[in-house]
Amino acid sequence: MTAAINYSIVIPHKNIPELLVRCLDSIPERDDIQVIVVDDNSEDAEAYPDKYPALNRPGMELILTKEGKGAGYARNVGLRHAKGRWVLFADADDFFLPGWLSVTDGFLDSDADVILFRIGDVLNKDDCSWHNKKLDKYREGLMTDRDVLLTNVTCWAKMFRSGFLQENRLSFEEVRFGNDVLFGVKVAVHASVILIVQESIYDVTYREGSLTTIKNKESLRCRYEVQKKADAYAAKRGFRRAGLPCAIDFLKAWRGVGIKDYLLFVWQERDEIKRAGKIRRDNLPFNYRHPYLYVILILFRFL
């Protein structure tokens, strides 16, 4: 008799096989765990099974794609192959913390739609503090569980009930940057039962050359557009992403592309900047309460 699958772990991958092996090594081999690695057209992916024995482990599925459409596409492919009661996502350059299954196993029979866990700081001390600070605010009663999800839209360090994902037809945007933003907001909007767990199961790493570290006009514009779309999706359904109105947050980043592009961005997004300023008016410092003054203050830093 085939064992029931409790966990499907989806891992998109491109050209970092050694780090992928580290990630796989952090996942214990168990009959109830399905690991799905979706390769996004790596240069020598066909040779991986021979070079890296970890890719031949029991319960492992290696899916080679040739489209080169990015992590969002790879995650969607993985979702279509997922058989577990719960779905988890991992980036190939991250890893799970020792003993993480002893934490998640306690929630296998939960009626939650999504469960959010803390992040560990094993390799990059304090780099993930933004994630854990939101969980701290929830613990202190300063944020609701849904507000945490609305502002923390990454797909890792979370367990998703597979039935919930299927019922709401949730998938990732197939864009180069920020593919999980709208997905995360949709999860926050549609989840009926949300659990916030103050134990760490996952470590996020940062490395030069990853998409996260790319800061240019293409990445800023793409990330901005997906944030803007996510804000609109939430607002249309009566939810306000109070801690993350996207135009204000992207102003600082746009400074780096030059004054001309910065001013063009401000002009094109003037309505969004005004809306973002209204959201922040009541509970943030003076410069945020007056968005156009904020624009001028940032502009003067160019000079």
Secondary structure, DSSP 8 states (H G I E B T S, - for coil): ------EEEEEEESS-HHHHHHHHHTS---TTEEEEEEEES-TTGGGHHHH-GGGGSTTEEEEEE-S---HHHHHHHHHHH--SSEEEE--TT-EE-TTHHHHHGGGTT---SEEEEEEE-SSSTTTTHHHHHHHHHHHTTSS-HHHHHHH---SSSEEEEHHHHHHTT------SS-TTHHHHHHHHHH-SSEEEEEEEEEE----TTSGGG--SHHHHHHHHHHHHHHHHHHHHTT---TT--HHHHHHHHHGGG-HHHHHHHHHHTHHHHHHHHHHHTTTS-HHHHSHHHHHHHHHHTT-
